[in-house]
Amino acid sequence: MVRAQHGVVSRAQLEALGFSRRGIEHRTQSGRLFLVARGIYAVGRQELTPDGRWMAAVLACGDGAVLSHRSAAELWGIGREWERRIDITIPRRSRLERKGIKVRCRPSLDAKNFTHRRGIPVTDPVQTLIDVATELLPLRLERAVNEADKLDLVDPETLRAALDDHAGELGVKKLATLLDRHTFRLSDSDLEVLFRPLALAAGFARPLSKEWVLDYEVDFLFPDHDLIVETDGLRYHRTPSQQARMARRDQVHTAAGFRVLRFTHWQIAHAPDEVTDVLRRTRPHLPQRDPGHGLPGPWTGSPRPDPRP
């Protein structure tokens, strides 16, 4: 048991094993037990590992206590603790106070929202991200979501769907706003309808869509300017093969002389001025050929279609 609990044990556990009060005091005086928190002992040595600190804090807060918030984020590898303050959540109302521990009372905490990691009771990745969303700035929260995805703890699409089961909890709205912005995806037809006016406003002629250029289908092609615009509705979650294919496609097009710009679907739908501004500032740096004068540039894809009405 002691090894599974990272070298710490509670007085209640010792008594359940048959140790008397006098026996516990004797082992404390003889240097075999070290008091590290109220009713919590380190066995054999006083120094605790990080896991030992967390386990001691959980034990010190009683039945049902779990590591949560920033401490849980650090245990999962997606964040850092706040100045060595340990965050613990207990599933009951209480005025419990422990030195070095921030105790949070949440009677509504459901058993399905916590688990064990390295033997330590802890909120699961979804609950942990919801909890830290109440404390982190957007950039740091986004970093935590990215790390959770990278470590295969929870991907953004699954995380977004899981928020429906946590409606009303602090942190849900902030996290949902972040996820909606970066997992937003338009249909191909809606994407084309929204993007074309932005290109026209930036001074470009109507782009070709879904053209094949050097064996790759591109979202939008401006053949008179050797410009390719790609759009991305999966900013967060790509498999390694998707990432490799995207990088290879951009490399092939860039090596052939094309300028490649990327926008998210969210930008096109919700930040059109930003997209137009980037296109407008890019245009002077591109080749400027008159429409209808052929394609002397590096474009070698499918035959150019007839002009569209």
Protein Blocks (a to p, Z undefined) as FASTA:
>chain_A
ZZmnnopacfklmmmnopafklmmmmmmnopaccfbghiacehiabdcfklmmmmmmmmn
oghiacehjllmmmnopacceehiacdddfbdcfbdcehiacdddfklcfklgcceehia
cddfklmmmmmmmmpcfklmmmmmmmmmmnomacfklmmmmmmmmgoiahjlmmmmmmmm
mmgccdfklmmmmmmmmmmmnopacddehiaeehiacfbdcfknopacdddfblmlccfk
lmmmmmmmmmmmmmnopacddddfklmmmmmmlmmmmmmmmmmmpccddehiajfblbfc
dcdddddZZ
